[in-house]
């Protein structure tokens, strides 16, 4: 049985990664990956509805 603490986080696929993603979340995820079991949710429906008024901005 796995006794590692669990981390659950999520991302929206609404644009390219940038320095803010690294400073705000990605750096911590990498630092914790050896000592925690991590699950990442991709909010693809939210990514589509965020740009509902401009469908050209939706990712492929």
C-alpha positions as a LaTeX table, in Angstrom:
\begin{tabular}{lrrr}
\hline
Residue & $x$ (\AA) & $y$ (\AA) & $z$ (\AA) \\
\hline
Unk1 & 0.00 & 0.00 & 0.00 \\
Unk2 & 1.28 & 3.44 & $-0.95$ \\
Unk3 & 1.67 & 5.71 & 2.08 \\
Unk4 & 2.83 & 8.81 & 0.23 \\
Unk5 & 0.75 & 11.97 & 0.70 \\
Unk6 & $-1.47$ & 12.77 & $-2.27$ \\
Unk7 & $-1.52$ & 16.05 & $-4.19$ \\
Unk8 & $-4.42$ & 16.84 & $-6.51$ \\
Unk9 & $-4.13$ & 19.90 & $-8.74$ \\
Unk10 & $-5.54$ & 21.13 & $-12.03$ \\
Unk11 & $-4.69$ & 23.19 & $-15.08$ \\
Unk12 & $-6.69$ & 24.89 & $-17.81$ \\
Unk13 & $-5.40$ & 24.40 & $-21.37$ \\
Unk14 & $-6.13$ & 27.99 & $-22.41$ \\
Unk15 & $-2.69$ & 29.09 & $-23.59$ \\
Unk16 & 1.02 & 28.46 & $-23.66$ \\
Unk17 & 3.06 & 27.93 & $-20.52$ \\
Unk18 & 4.92 & 30.99 & $-19.24$ \\
Unk19 & 7.15 & 32.01 & $-16.34$ \\
Unk20 & 4.14 & 32.63 & $-14.09$ \\
Unk21 & 3.14 & 28.96 & $-14.36$ \\
Unk22 & 6.63 & 27.90 & $-13.35$ \\
Unk23 & 6.85 & 30.25 & $-10.36$ \\
Unk24 & 3.27 & 29.66 & $-9.25$ \\
Unk25 & 2.90 & 25.90 & $-9.53$ \\
Unk26 & 5.23 & 23.86 & $-11.71$ \\
Unk27 & 8.36 & 24.41 & $-9.63$ \\
Unk28 & 6.57 & 23.14 & $-6.51$ \\
Unk29 & 5.18 & 20.10 & $-8.34$ \\
Unk30 & 8.64 & 19.10 & $-9.51$ \\
Unk31 & 10.08 & 19.59 & $-6.01$ \\
Unk32 & 7.38 & 17.38 & $-4.46$ \\
Unk33 & 7.23 & 14.62 & $-7.08$ \\
Unk34 & 9.57 & 12.22 & $-5.28$ \\
Unk35 & 7.79 & 12.40 & $-1.91$ \\
Unk36 & 4.14 & 12.74 & $-2.99$ \\
Unk37 & 1.73 & 10.92 & $-5.25$ \\
Unk38 & 0.48 & 13.56 & $-7.70$ \\
Unk39 & $-2.63$ & 13.73 & $-9.85$ \\
Unk40 & $-3.18$ & 16.54 & $-12.36$ \\
Unk41 & $-6.60$ & 17.33 & $-13.79$ \\
Unk42 & $-6.87$ & 19.04 & $-17.18$ \\
Unk43 & $-9.96$ & 21.24 & $-17.26$ \\
Unk44 & $-10.54$ & 20.87 & $-20.99$ \\
Unk45 & $-14.22$ & 21.87 & $-20.83$ \\
Unk46 & $-13.31$ & 25.06 & $-19.00$ \\
Unk47 & $-10.63$ & 25.70 & $-21.61$ \\
Unk48 & $-13.28$ & 25.58 & $-24.32$ \\
Unk49 & $-15.81$ & 27.75 & $-22.50$ \\
Unk50 & $-13.26$ & 30.40 & $-21.47$ \\
Unk51 & $-12.96$ & 31.33 & $-25.15$ \\
Unk52 & $-16.58$ & 30.71 & $-26.09$ \\
Unk53 & $-16.96$ & 34.15 & $-27.63$ \\
Unk54 & $-13.77$ & 33.73 & $-29.69$ \\
Unk55 & $-13.52$ & 30.09 & $-30.91$ \\
Unk56 & $-10.33$ & 30.82 & $-32.87$ \\
Unk57 & $-8.46$ & 31.07 & $-29.55$ \\
Unk58 & $-9.38$ & 27.50 & $-28.56$ \\
Unk59 & $-6.52$ & 25.01 & $-28.66$ \\
Unk60 & $-6.61$ & 22.39 & $-31.40$ \\
\hline
\end{tabular}
